[in-house]
Amino acid sequence: MAYWSAGIVRMSNVQAFVDASNDWGNDRVREYGATDINMIQVVLGGEAAGTVQIGFEYPSIDAVLAGNAQQYSDPQILELLQDCGAELVRRSLLRTVGERGERTGAYATGLYVAHDPIDDETANSNLDVNWSHMQEGATGMAMMQIIAGGELTGVTVFITNTDSADSLFAASAKNFADPHVQKVMADSNGRMVGRVVGRRLL
């Protein structure tokens, strides 16, 4: 099972952070146990607009905690954060429930859905239905559950990548019009509690 440490950060020099990440930062956090890195700058998303969402994937929660400790003990990483004016807004722990497609695309959306508990097998069956619609406008889609995130704990986040936001939103409308999806939402008391749209930086 994969876990993500997801931080929401405000910073004054985003491009410098991206450049450093591509130059040496990504390799450094991989040395500290991360298996993948994802970075999105929110363009549309209420008070989240302008923030940078940085995710590090790990194989276990222990690896998340160890990797975080190593990152914050690294003088070069700390200097980079200071130079870029980085200010941590929040950090959450998520687990990957299911994933379809690829982790590529110019843009990404994060759709937050609160609902009653659903087992992983059923969730993945539902994700197959979602993906049958979303693949028309998306390059990839991941379903994640926030397992430590303050008031958002328990909420499911659908991270969807695309090269066209228009195509993605058209596919999303088709998905939510599906009677099966509507029944799943109703049976689980599902409700959307937030959505952000952003540019993929990594």
Steps between C-alpha positions, in 0.01 A plus 500: 500500500623848417479805726544868424625783716319798347595852597327824408755781481502868424824624349631820345724342235333191357720476190820494705356213703403308186844557346676376814268201520587400143868570557561311824195504729309210344804273521558606859150412623523169313818432699283557806250234396248672271398295196333785310451877524204706384471879500201711395444875523133573565359756257130466586386383840367770731740591779740230378573696179871564461609229739733222396395145585803273537456125536760235584407134449634235740447125547400528867405749772829430677678599179293822485608597852865405444514686170346812652755499782787466254370780278473739794849406619656580162665846505473541120126428502445738791698770319293448185175533693622822658629646172168428327296653783323170563235496772328170585123540524414138576628146451286187472549126466314318224487141381446395140178301463519458122656651192428489127691640201828690525652772719546742212331816375530877497222554755343324795188525712437387853138412581419452869205272583369420847304175536420205723771230521545287185725193483791511257362229269173687454684831466715359218195358326346847514828651378482277191164659417638849567803436282286369212370857472800700621749341260328694221648819644773388739842338478480347846296486820581401858262442790653580838365507853618760750589301812658784699392845394322683778135565422541340154594158641297229329430709189581345160703704251489428129816632333446518124765595244431643156639693206168684456294633788203548269509132402538396862199701618290367211591145600428582866151624413437178309626297795268671750206455263546122507213338699745253656720782630195687629384186685844446653504862619149470647557161666823619666369848588771636273536874454763720341675718756759667280685513169824659386643540150867558438810476284721196542850614586653151542 
